[in-house]
Amino acid sequence: MKLKATDFLRILLDLLLSLLIFYAVFQTAAFLANNYLYNIPEIRNYIWLLRRNFGTDSFKIPIILLATGLFTAWTFVRIRKYMEQKQMEQIISELHYIAKGNYDHKISIRPSGSLGNVVDSIHALVQSTLGAMEEERRLEQSKDELVTNVSHDLRTPLTSIIGYLGLIEQNKYNDEEQRKQYTHIAYEKAKQMNVLVSDLFEYTKVRNRGAHLSRTRFDLVELVEQVSVGFRVAAHEIGLSLRVETPDQKIEMVGDTDKLVRVLENLISNAIKYGRDGSTIVVRVFHHEQGVAFSVANNGTPIPEASLPNLFERFYRVETSRSKETGGSGLGLAIAKSIIDLHQGSIRVESNPDWTTFTVWLPLQFASSS
């Protein structure tokens, strides 16, 4: 910390004043020693010894040493206190500068001792505040994007519903067959809206900061087998073979079965929707890297490599036209990832000309074998 010329002048004046005070104290002590303390036999003998050995005024030596020590200590304390005061003034000044919105500013001094710890705490607090503000901005932007995407995705089916129901309301159809066709289209669009609204509700639930898991103990092998059986008919109807590969022993887990079923259903239904040009879907359960995992693979058309990093983003669709055809909301994989995050696990995807595989991994603390 740099001191101004006025600061040096003030310190010098303080030192001169202190010196005068201690000189007066010294002279007073000497006077008392000569005129009063000399009458005490012990002190008189001590002074006599000093004078005989060191000279006439040698009795003043202890007083000089004591006064010098006190003056030095007092001067040091005064200078240190003054320096701390100036440092505090500078810190307060820079704090006011930071408070005006200059959050990237760092306090230019770092004093020693507790004051230095205060400066470190201030920097940590500012960084924490910046992080919270950035998170708040990100959440606000995320909400705006969510509203925009939902509005866009709801507008298209809603426009169709209103349009076809309007034709029916105005009797603008040729015959009963055409009226049924209009009604069917409106019904399908309403179902599409229902899927989007349901997925949106589920997404907001699992993304909520207060979201929690209803943990129960269950057998992962049994759960995967039961869910997979429910999709065998749907897969068979479009010419796909659904194969389930699980270990012979149980894999007992503690987790939210409803949410994990939602993840597995999403992965299998996606494999059926987007792997229909293949021949096989394989669902597996296995131990992996100090945890357990289940995967869903299909040998249909691979996912473009450029799309792989974005698959778990909400409303992301690899092919917009294909997603509309299958009625996807664009939220399924985002919901799946949020559910797995709540279980402290991970979900990843690999795609090549042979297989497209989604793998869910759950950590060891959520699973145990028996």
N, C-alpha and C positions, 0 to 999 in steps of 0.2 A: 504494500500500500504506500503510495507516494504522499509525503507531507508537503504542504505549502509553506512559503516563507513565514506567513502569519502564524502557522502552527509551531514552527521552530521558535519564533519570538515569544509566543505564549509559554512554551515549555521553559525557555531561558528565564523569563520573568518569574515563573513559579519556583525555579531552582534558586534564584537570587533571594526571593522572599523566604524560602525555606532556610537558606544559609543564614540570613539575618536572625531568623527565629532561633535556630540552633546556637548561633553565637551568643545571643542574649541568654539562652539557657545555660550555656557553658560558663559565661561570666558570673551568672548568679550562683551556679554550683561552686565555682572557685571562691567567690566571696564567702559563701556559707562555710566552705571547708576551712578558710583562713580564720574566720572570726567566731565560728560557733563549734564546728566539729572538732577544731584543734583542741578544745577544752576537754574532749573525751580522751582518757589516757591511752586507750588502745589505738585510736586513730592518730593521736599525737606521736606515739612511738613509731607508727607506720610511716608518717610523714617525715620524722627525724631520720629514719633509715634511708628513705628515698633521697632526702637532701644530702646525706653523707655520701651516698654511693653515686648519685646521678646529677646532683646540682641543686641549686636553690629552688627552682620551680618544678622539680621532678614530681612533686606530689600531684601536679596537674595531669600527668601522663594517663592514669586510669580514666580521668574525666574526659580527656581528649579522645582516648580509644573508644569509650562508651558513646560519646557524642558523635564520633565519626561513623561508628557502626549504625547507630540509630538514624543518622542523616542519610547514610547510603541506602538503608532499607526503606526508609520513608520515601526517598527520591525514586527508588525503583518502583515502589508501589504506585506512586503518583504518575510516573511515566506510563506504566502498564495500564493503569486505569484510564488515562487519557487516550492511549492508543485504542483500547477496547471501545471507548466511547466513540471515537472517530470511525472505527470499523462498523459499529452498530449503526451510526448515522448513514454510512455509505450503503450498508445492507438494506436499511429501511428505504432509502432513496431508490435503490434498484428494485425493491419489492413493489414500490408504487409504479415504477416503469413497467414491470411485468403485469401488474394488475390492470393496466390500461389496454391489455390485449397482446402484449409482446411476449407470448408464452415460450418462444424459442430462445429468449435471452437467458444467459447464465450469469449468476452473480460472480463478479470479476475477482473477488477475494475469497480465500478459504482460510479463516483464522484457525489457530490451534485450539485445542480444548473443546469445551462444551459449545462455544459459539460456532466452531467449525462443524460440529454435529448438527447444529441448528440449520446451517447452510445446506448441508447434505440432505437433511429432512425436507427442506424447502424444495430443492431440486427434485427429490423423489415425489413430493406431493404434486408439483407442476407436471411432471411426466405422467403421473397417474391420472391427473385431471385431463391432460391432453388425450390420453388413451381412452378415457371415458367419453370425451367429446367426440372423438373420431368414431367410436363404437356407436354413439347416439346418431351421428350423421349417417353412418353406414346403415343402421336400422331404419332410419327415416327414408333413406333412398331405397332400401329394400322394400319397405311398405309401399312407397310410391310405384315401384316397378310391379309389385304384386297386384295392386289395384289396376294398373294399366293393363297388365296381361290378362287378369280375370275379366275386365271389361271387354277386352278384345275377343276373348274366347267365348264369352257369353253372348256377345252381340250377334255373331253369325247364326247360331242355332235359334236364338230368340227371334231374329228377323224372319227366318224361315217359318217358324211356328206361327207368328203373327200373319205372315203372308198367306200361308195355306189355309189357316183358320178363317182369314178374311175372305178368301175365295168361297169357302163353304158357307160362311155367314151371308154372303151376297148372292148365293146360289149360282156362282159362276163356274159350273161344272157341267159336262155334257150328259153324263149318266151316273147311275149308282156306282158303277165300277170306278169311275174317275174320282168320285167323292170319297170312296174307300181308300183310293191311292193317296189322296191329299191328307186324309186322316192318318194313314199309316206313316207318311213322311213327317207330319207334325209330332206323332207319337215317338218316332225314332229320335227326332231332334230334342224332344223333351227328355228322353232317356239320356242323351248325350249331355244335356245340361245337368241332369241329376248326378251323373258320374263326376263331372267337374266340381259341382258344389260339394259333394261328399268327400272327394279327394282334397279339396281346399280346406274343408273343415278338419279333416284328419291331419293335414300338413300343419295347420296352425296349432293344433293340439300338441303334436310331437316337437314342434319348434319352440313352443312356449318355454320361457326360462324356468317356470315352475313345473314343467312336465316331469312325471315320475313313473316308475315301473311298479306294476302290481306283481311282485315277485312270488312265484310258486316253484316248488320242486317238480320236475317232470323228466320224462325220458325223451331225449332229442330224437333218437332212432324211431320211436313209436310215432312221435309227432310228424316227422317228415314222411313216414310211410302212409299215415292216415291222410295227410293233405294231398300227397301225390295221387292216391287212389281216386280222389274226387275229380282229377283232371284226365284220367285215362280215357273216358268216353269221348270227351271233347277232342282229345288228341287223335283218337282212332277215327273220328268222323271226317277229319281232313287228311287222313292217310299217314299219320305220325305214330311211331312206336315210342311209348314212354317207359323207360327202364329205371328202376330204383336200385341202387347199390348201397347197402348199409352193412356195418359190422355185425357180427353175431351177438356180441355183448351189448348191454345197455350203456347209454351215455347219459347219466343223470345230470341235470342242469338246474340252476336257479335263475329264473328269468320271467319275463312277461310273455306268457304263451299267446295271448291274443295278438300282441304286436308282432311277435316272431312269425305267427301264422300269416299275418298280413304281408310280411316280407316275402315269405316262401310262395304265397299265392301270386304275388305280383311277378316274381321271377318266372314261375312256371307259365302263367298266362301270357307273359311277354314272349316266352320261348315258343308258345303255340301260335301267337299272332304273327310274329316276325320270322319264325323258322318254318313256316308252312311249306316253303319250297325245298325243305330238306326231308329227311326220313326218320330221324331219331332225336329224342330228348332223353338225356341222362341226368338223373338226380342222385347225388352222392352225399354220404356222411362219412367223415373221417377225422382222425386226429392230425393236428398240424401245428408245429411250432409252439409247443407248450400250451396248447389250447385245443379247441374243436372247431370244425368247419363243415359247412354244407355248400354244395355247388349245384348249379343248374346249367346244363350245356345243351346246345342244339347245333346241328350240322347244316343249317340253312345258310342263306346269303350272309357273308361276314359284314360287320359294322365297319364303315370307313375309319381308317386310323385317325384322321383329323377330328372325328366326332367322339372318340373314346374319352378324352379328358373332360368333356362337357356333359356326359350322359346323366350325371347325378345332379345337374343343375335343374332347378324347377322350370317347367314349361319348355324345356329343351326337347326338340324332336329331330331325329336324324333325317327323316323325310316327312315334310309337312303333309303331303298328299296321302302317304301311307298311314300316318297317324290319324288323319281325319277318317280314313276308310275304316280303321279298326276301332275308332271311338276313343282313343287315348286322351287323357287330360294333360299329359306332360308333367304330372306331379308324382307318378307312381314310384320312380326310382329315387326322387328326392325324399319322399316319405320313407322309403326303405332305408336310405342312408341315415336319416335322422333317428330312426328306431335303433339301428345298429350302433350309432354314436351313443345313444342312451345306455346301451349295454356295454359301452367301452370297447366295442369291437371295431371291425373294419369291413368294407365291402369293396371289391375291385372287379374289373372286367378285362378279359383278354379275348381277342378276336383275330382269327386267321382263316385262310381258305377252308380249313377242315372243321374247326369248331369255334363257336362263340360261347364263352364260359363266364358266368357270374359266380364269384366265390365270396361267401360270408365267413369271417373268422371271428370267434369269440374267445376272450382271454380265459386263462386257466381258473381264475377266481370265480368264474361264473359256471364252471363245469367240473364234474368229477366222474371217473369211470367206476363201474362196479361189475 
